[in-house]
Amino acid sequence: MKKYDKQIAFMLFSLTVIFVLIASINKDFLDWIFARHHNQLSWYIRPLFLLPFCYFAFKRSWAGIMGTIFLLTTSMAWFPVPETINAQVKEFLQYEVDYLTGDWGVGKILITLLVPFSLTALALAFWKRNLWIGLTVLVLIAVGKMTWSVTSAGDAGKSIFIPALVGLFLCIFLIYWGFKKAQKKNDNQNNLKI
């Protein structure tokens, strides 16, 4: 698999771009996706995609990173439309749809570019195997998302706080545990060589 890592990564990146392009030009498809994104299960699993993302960055697998991004992007549509929808959830997601389908100026483009830049910083931290920078970037991503949500959508933006915080704490715990386990395994292998 390592031999085809970059080719597979490019294919997965292309599929992600195609998914985003279709959603951005086909309003019916975008509405179909967001109807399913009202299911808050998708809100709870989305932060957990940062676990395999960090793992594959640590393992230096382009295909793993791009596969995780593809799954993260499409996960909005994985769940059925909920029978009941919290009013704040509905209001916040309507804000997100309006944001995505509204006019795009320089400021909006720059704010939106924070998403790929922050994911790049996160991948780079774990690619370089720096746990503390990686965890710091992870916290900044969560705080940034929560801050943007509230400053942009008002009280409705608070609806992401619990899923974001649950995901953040789970990610920190599991990444820290996994990193320490990998370090211990590496130390044991180094001791055997001596």
C-alpha positions in Angstrom: 0.0 0.0 0.0 2.9 2.4 0.8 3.9 2.2 -2.8 0.6 3.7 -4.0 0.1 6.0 -1.0 0.3 9.3 -3.0 -1.8 8.0 -5.9 -4.6 6.8 -3.5 -4.3 10.1 -1.6 -4.8 12.1 -4.9 -7.8 9.9 -5.8 -9.4 10.5 -2.4 -8.6 14.2 -2.5 -10.3 14.4 -6.0 -13.4 12.6 -4.6 -13.6 15.1 -1.8 -13.3 18.1 -4.2 -16.0 16.5 -6.4 -18.3 16.0 -3.4 -17.8 19.7 -2.3 -18.2 21.0 -5.9 -21.5 19.1 -6.4 -22.8 20.3 -3.1 -21.8 23.9 -3.9 -23.5 23.9 -7.4 -26.5 21.7 -6.7 -28.9 23.3 -4.1 -31.0 20.1 -3.9 -28.0 18.0 -3.0 -26.9 20.6 -0.5 -30.3 20.6 1.1 -30.3 16.8 1.1 -27.0 16.8 3.0 -28.0 19.4 5.5 -31.3 17.7 6.2 -29.3 14.7 7.4 -26.8 17.0 9.2 -29.6 18.1 11.5 -29.2 14.6 13.1 -26.8 15.5 16.0 -25.1 12.1 15.8 -23.2 13.5 12.9 -22.1 16.4 15.2 -20.7 14.0 17.7 -18.8 11.8 15.3 -17.3 14.6 13.2 -14.6 15.7 15.8 -13.7 12.0 16.3 -12.4 11.9 12.7 -9.5 13.9 14.0 -8.3 10.7 15.7 -7.5 8.8 12.5 -6.4 12.0 10.9 -3.7 12.5 13.6 -2.9 8.8 13.5 -2.3 8.8 9.7 -0.2 12.0 10.0 1.9 10.2 12.7 2.2 7.2 10.4 3.0 9.6 7.5 0.3 8.2 5.3 -1.1 10.6 2.7 -3.8 8.2 1.7 -4.9 7.8 5.3 -5.1 11.6 5.8 -7.0 12.2 2.6 -9.3 9.2 3.3 -10.1 10.7 6.7 -10.8 14.1 5.1 -13.1 12.4 2.6 -15.0 10.6 5.3 -15.2 13.7 7.5 -16.6 15.7 4.6 -19.2 13.2 3.6 -20.2 12.2 7.2 -22.7 15.1 7.3 -25.0 12.9 5.1 -24.5 9.5 6.8 -27.4 9.7 9.2 -31.2 9.7 8.6 -33.1 13.0 8.9 -34.2 13.3 12.5 -37.8 13.2 13.5 -37.5 16.2 15.8 -35.0 19.0 15.5 -33.9 21.3 18.2 -34.7 24.9 17.4 -31.1 26.1 18.0 -29.7 23.3 15.8 -32.1 24.3 13.0 -31.2 28.0 13.3 -27.5 27.3 13.4 -27.5 25.0 10.4 -29.6 27.5 8.4 -26.9 30.0 9.2 -24.3 27.6 7.9 -26.2 27.0 4.7 -26.7 30.8 4.2 -23.0 31.3 4.9 -22.0 28.7 2.3 -24.5 29.9 -0.4 -24.1 33.6 0.2 -21.7 36.1 -1.4 -18.0 35.3 -1.0 -15.7 38.3 -0.3 -12.1 38.4 0.7 -12.8 38.2 4.4 -15.1 35.2 4.1 -12.5 33.4 1.9 -9.7 34.1 4.4 -11.8 32.9 7.4 -12.8 29.7 5.4 -9.1 29.1 4.5 -8.5 28.7 8.2 -10.0 25.2 8.0 -7.4 23.7 5.5 -4.6 25.7 7.2 -5.5 24.4 10.7 -5.8 20.8 9.4 -2.4 21.2 7.7 -0.9 22.5 10.9 -2.4 19.6 12.8 -1.1 17.0 10.3 2.3 18.7 10.3 2.5 18.5 14.1 1.9 14.8 14.2 3.9 14.1 11.0 6.8 15.7 13.0 5.6 13.6 16.0 5.2 16.7 18.2 2.5 15.8 20.7 2.2 19.1 22.4 2.0 21.2 19.3 -0.5 18.8 17.9 -2.7 19.0 21.0 -2.4 22.8 21.0 -3.6 23.0 17.4 -6.4 20.6 18.2 -7.6 22.8 21.1 -7.3 25.9 18.9 -9.4 24.2 16.2 -12.2 23.5 18.7 -12.0 26.9 20.3 -12.0 28.6 16.9 -15.0 26.6 15.7 -16.9 27.4 18.8 -15.9 31.1 18.7 -16.9 31.4 15.0 -20.2 29.7 15.7 -21.2 32.1 18.5 -19.9 35.3 16.9 -21.5 34.4 13.6 -24.8 32.7 14.5 -25.3 34.1 18.0 -27.0 31.9 20.6 -27.7 29.2 18.0 -23.9 28.8 17.7 -23.9 27.4 21.2 -25.6 24.3 20.0 -22.2 22.9 18.9 -20.5 23.4 22.2 -21.3 20.0 23.8 -20.5 17.9 20.7 -17.3 20.0 20.2 -16.2 19.7 23.8 -17.0 16.0 24.0 -15.0 15.4 20.8 -12.2 17.5 22.0 -11.7 15.8 25.3 -12.0 12.3 23.8 -9.5 13.2 21.1 -7.0 14.7 23.6 -7.3 11.7 25.9 -7.0 9.1 23.1 -4.2 10.9 21.2 -2.2 11.4 24.4 -2.7 7.7 25.3 -1.8 6.5 21.8 1.2 8.7 21.5 2.6 7.5 24.9 1.9 3.9 23.9 3.8 4.4 20.6 6.7 6.0 22.5 6.8 3.1 24.9 6.8 0.6 22.1 9.6 2.6 20.4 11.6 2.7 23.6 11.2 -1.1 24.1 12.4 -1.7 20.5 15.4 0.5 21.1 16.3 -1.3 24.3 16.1 -4.7 22.5 18.6 -3.4 19.9 21.1 -2.5 22.7 
